[in-house]
Amino acid sequence: MIQAAATVPPREFTARRPGVARYPPKMDRPPPFEALPADRRALRLRAARDGLIISGWLATGFAFVVVAQLVHSVGYDAYSYWSIDLSDLYGRTMSSNFTLGAFRYTPPIALLFAPLGTLPWWLFLWLWTAVSLAILTWLGGRWSLVLFALPPVALELYHGNVHLLIAAAIALGFRFPWTWSFVLLSKITPGIGVLWFAVRREWRAFGWALGATVVVALATFVVAPHYWTEFVDSLLSNLSQPQPFSIPPPAPIRIPLALLLVAWGARTDRPWTVPVAAAMALPIIWPHGLTVALAAVPFLRLGDRAALVPGWQRAASPRTLLICLAAFVAGALLIALVAPEQIRSLMDYLSSGLYVYDR
């Protein structure tokens, strides 16, 4: 049975007014730059932790400085969102899920991303990376530098998939359930996270999540029903295709386990279980797909049972997200305006292995 809200919030947060949680005004330096502990055992653990973080930073740098110069495939996944061809939306996907530029998502996502193709490739990739960095900064907060040390994050930034956008939609979805429509209409199966609302009998939120998804899907079906037919055909044409480098076990085993995790988390006030379950429920788990689980970070800062804290949904603040997006995108645009040839040369060089597009 879902427990009542705790009367005293965790030490990390204090109440500014009823129902609203906030960070205390004074905080330590962000990890891994906090003050060193005095206890010898704690100091050894801290050394091990910081060593892993620094190793992760080096690995991320290696991916972009060394691997990118050898393979020249930065933006491999992002290319699918830039090269959308509405006259043949799923043509490349019919032959293989791994064809460069194969689009694997529902028609509403195609219509959402199609305008991005009007940008030059190099500028799109530059801004797409800026958006990813903004979301990581927003999710991580003072732990952002630690997130950049995680191998799945390095791979996500390298390939430019939509996993971080999905993570942002999940984090916002506790407060604005309609954002789940992006999750349900992109990778589909991670949308099992909406069962959080059903288990907790939050029927209004559950209705918003499913209702927004249905409305968007029906609208695109009315406008272009053939897209949905082609989408289903593309799914059926690739069901038996081998999935190299994917993380086992297969989806039919993972998804029921993810459902159980969501149900347990909903009944025990643990919102962090929803992003973890969403990552588990991905149709195919590539290593960088694990970044979906980073949507748990804002709520873990409230403690294990974050839903007992008044105003816990505000831990993922849309205002802060907009500030991060504005700062990173504006900064990227400013750099592109000041040094357009340098940025274009850099982006083209890093992605020059994707030689089938027109810059």
Order of alpha helices (4+ residues) and beta strands (2+ residues): beta-beta-alpha-alpha-alpha-alpha-alpha-alpha-alpha-alpha-alpha-alpha-alpha-alpha-alpha-alpha-alpha-alpha-alpha-alpha
